[in-house]
């Protein structure tokens, strides 16, 4: 039986990507330099180029858009049909940047890229359910607009000089760019930002699993891998500070799942997560059913019921103490970045630094699970890129 061609190994694919990156010629001058070739950076580059500017993207990874491939478990939940300012940590700033047609503008952008999409419970995915579809249409549109995508180049410095900006980089090739405008579109660029006198909020992982301590009578190891629908409350000194409802995933170290990811945005060490695994079912009804069944198996996953000792009280108020992020390196979002008070929401230009813009994770903005963070990346990138071109 004939076999098809073998796929290249990871090392071979990386070498090919680096060779392709090294073949890209970076000009000495351009109108706009976008630092970071992820979601926000590609949107900014497209907006700037389609606004008439010559644009170079400097990305330290071997390829632009690579981070997009990991979003939504490889499916790319690129936006949400019900975007809401309240789902962001800085709702007033997000509203001022994105405007009343936030969701419409994001979808119009992707329609212009040639992307088809589908909705699943408010979450928007490419019709293919493949993140690669989103990345490919963005790269193709950037190419049509004339954007120079210079991957495998890490920016080492940004400096203002006599009415222009000088950006130095090293990697596949080294050099410097003289540009009219700079768009910072990369998280973790605080060193570059502070060199310009800009203030940053500290970086911390959010939208991640949480390490928790369970009551002594409950074994998290016995619950590992079990899923349950729950109403979850985050308590601090007995006061509720956040509430979510949806699927919770028990792990041997604590809790995971979308509900917990969203609670992680507010959780601190020592907080308590209270889970109602009956999702608010009337207490009298719940007790009657538990007595009739001789336990909680009719209300809960039987394995979970056994792990809780068939206790209805625990099922209605299972309390776990937060210890911190369980796996910070795998957090979906890193909170922190440039303080939004330093930027004009109409353009995302920095006050007092003409020609310097920021978008996406470079700014201290983060949202809930469900496409909110990528929606912010696209829209803020479009705003910053269009303003940089002007």
Secondary structure, 3 states (H helix, E strand, C coil): CCCCCCCCCHHHHHHHHHHHHHCCCCCCEEEEEEECCCHHHHHHHHHHHHCCCCEEEECCCCCCCHHHHHHHHHCCEEEECCCCHHHECCHHHHHHHHCCCHHHHHHHHHHHHCCCEEEECCEEEECCCCHHHHHHHHHHHHHHHCCEEECCEEEEEEEEECCEEEEEEEECCCEEEEEEEEEECCCCCHHHHHCCCCCEEEEEEECCCEEEECCCCCCHHHHCCCEEEEEEEEEECCEEEEEEEEEEEEECCEEECHHHHHHCCCCCCCCEEEEECCCCCCHHHHHHHHHHHCCCCCCCCHHHHHHCCCCHHHHHCEEEEEEEECCHHHCCEEEEEECHHHEECCCCEECCCCCEEECHHHECCCECCCCHHHHHHHHHHHHHHHHHHC
